[in-house]
Amino acid sequence: MAAARKRSPTHRWSARVTATSDALDLREGVFKLDDPKAIARSLKRSAERSHRRKVDPFRSAMSMLTFYINRAGANLPKRRRATLEQAKVELRKVRTRSAGSTRASHRASSRRAPARSGGSAR
């Protein structure tokens, strides 16, 4: 049976990604904020300002938040996890609001003229 390999904390790929990733320039301490809305706004702002991301801002921000939660794993206190999970909900709300306003303006500009009443059917 093969012996389990121990890794030193400096060899963890997740630590390296967190330290050296240039996908987003996050505000320092963003994941330590107590307000889920503030976390969501900060992640959204960072994602929108980044020119290095490969996907849309929402997916980039959500990926970073999910990565942080998963990386913390069982070491993340329940209260902190709940705050971060709520930040995901808030991030989705922020996306829906901004996407909704775009859709609403698009719908308004593409509405058809009302049909005339009383005309003959062809």
MONORMO-V612930 format. One record per residue. N is the residue number from 1. NEAR is the number of other ideal C-beta (glycine too) atoms within 8 Angstrom. Layout:
n=N near=NEAR
n=N near=NEAR
This chain:
n=1 near=2
n=2 near=3
n=3 near=4
n=4 near=4
n=5 near=4
n=6 near=4
n=7 near=6
n=8 near=5
n=9 near=6
n=10 near=5
n=11 near=6
n=12 near=8
n=13 near=6
n=14 near=8
n=15 near=9
n=16 near=8
n=17 near=9
n=18 near=9
n=19 near=6
n=20 near=6
n=21 near=7
n=22 near=5
n=23 near=9
n=24 near=13
n=25 near=6
n=26 near=9
n=27 near=6
n=28 near=4
n=29 near=6
n=30 near=11
n=31 near=8
n=32 near=4
n=33 near=9
n=34 near=4
n=35 near=6
n=36 near=11
n=37 near=8
n=38 near=9
n=39 near=16
n=40 near=15
n=41 near=10
n=42 near=12
n=43 near=16
n=44 near=14
n=45 near=8
n=46 near=14
n=47 near=14
n=48 near=7
n=49 near=7
n=50 near=12
n=51 near=4
n=52 near=6
n=53 near=10
n=54 near=4
n=55 near=6
n=56 near=5
n=57 near=10
n=58 near=10
n=59 near=8
n=60 near=15
n=61 near=15
n=62 near=10
n=63 near=9
n=64 near=13
n=65 near=15
n=66 near=9
n=67 near=10
n=68 near=11
n=69 near=11
n=70 near=7
n=71 near=8
n=72 near=9
n=73 near=6
n=74 near=3
n=75 near=4
n=76 near=10
n=77 near=5
n=78 near=6
n=79 near=6
n=80 near=9
n=81 near=11
n=82 near=8
n=83 near=11
n=84 near=15
n=85 near=9
n=86 near=9
n=87 near=14
n=88 near=12
n=89 near=9
n=90 near=13
n=91 near=15
n=92 near=8
n=93 near=9
n=94 near=11
n=95 near=10
n=96 near=8
n=97 near=8
n=98 near=8
n=99 near=8
n=100 near=8
n=101 near=8
n=102 near=8
n=103 near=8
n=104 near=8
n=105 near=8
n=106 near=8
n=107 near=8
n=108 near=7
n=109 near=6
n=110 near=6
n=111 near=6
n=112 near=4
n=113 near=4
n=114 near=4
n=115 near=4
n=116 near=5
n=117 near=4
n=118 near=3
n=119 near=5
n=120 near=3
n=121 near=3
n=122 near=2
